[in-house]
Amino acid sequence: MSKSLIFCSLLIFIVIGCASKSIEIVPTYTTPNLYSSWDCNQINNELLRLNSRVATLTGEQDRIYKNDQMYGWVGTFLLWPLYLFIKGDGAIASELAKVKGEYQALLQASSNNKCD
């Protein structure tokens, strides 16, 4: 096997197996109808709570992304066993997508209820 083929294979492994940036994680759809019976105060309180949760999960996901990138590049050029430490998208990414979706649904419910 040629060195360039090995290098390309490893590079593809890095790109596919690494975690996503938090900004690239697409919200999971949540229907705003879940919040149609809520008043503006309830919606605003939940928006504040979810905003804090999104910020926390974003930080955690970006940390995982940076670590995966570091393990991938160091593994490519120095120590291939570091590939075993690449986590990829997991529970944090799934929860972030869910919370982003709930946040968007609450914003829509807030708009529907004409909250300020």
N, C-alpha and C positions, 0 to 999 in steps of 0.2 A: 504494500500500500504506500502511496506517495505521501510525503509530509503535508502537501497542500490539501489532500483529501482528508487526512486526519484533522488538520486545523479547521477546515470547513465544517466537518462533522461536529467537532467540539463547539465551534461558534454557534451552530444551529441549536445544539443542546442548551447552550447558555440562554439564547434568545427565547426559546420555547419554554424552558423550565423556570425562568426567573419570575419573581413576583411582579405585578403590575404597579405602576405609579398610582397613587391614590386618586389623582385627577382623571385617570383613564378608566376607573371603575364606574360602570354604568349603574344607575339606580335601578333597583327592582321595582316594577310597577306595583303601586298600592293605590287602590281606589279612594278618591276623596270622599266617597259616600260613607265610609266608615266614620267620618267625623262630622257628618251633616247635622247630627243632633247636638253637637257641642256648641257652647256659647263662645264668644270671642275671648273671654278670660281663660277658659280651658285650652283653647287653641294656642293662645300666646304663651301660656305656661309650658305646654308640650313642645312648642317651637324652641323655646329657650333650652329645655332639657335636651332635645335632639341636637340642637346646634352645638352644645357642649360635647355630646357623644360623638358627633361627626368629627369635631376637632381632635378628640382623643384618638379615635380610630384612624384618622388621616395620619397623625404622627406615627402611630404604630405601623401602619402599612408602608409609609415612606421609609421607616427604619428597616423593615424587612426587605424592601426593594433595594436600598443601598447596600445592605449586607449581601444580598444575592448577587448584585453586580460585582462587588468586591471579590466574593468567592469565585465567581465565574471567570473574571479576568486573571486573578492570581492562579487559579486552577489551570487556565489555558496556557499560561507562560511558565509556571513554575511547578506546581504540585497538583496534578489532576485529581487526587483523592479529595480535594476541597469541594469538588462537585457534589459530594455526598451531603454537604452542609447547605446546599441551596434548597430553600423551603418552597418557593413558588407561592401562588395564591392559595389561601386556606381559609380558616375560620374568620380571621380578621377581615379579609376581603369580602367574604360573604356577608358578614354583619354590616360592614360599611355600605355595601350595595343595598341592603335591606333598610338601614337607617336613612340613607339618602332618599330612597323611595318614599318612606314614611314622611320625611321632611317635605318633599315636593307635594305629596297629597295634602298635608296640613296647610301648605301655602295656598293650594287651590281651594281648600275648604274655607280658609280665611278670606280669600277673594270672593267666594260664593256668598259668604255671610256678611260681606261688606265690612269686615273688621279693619281697623286702622293700623 
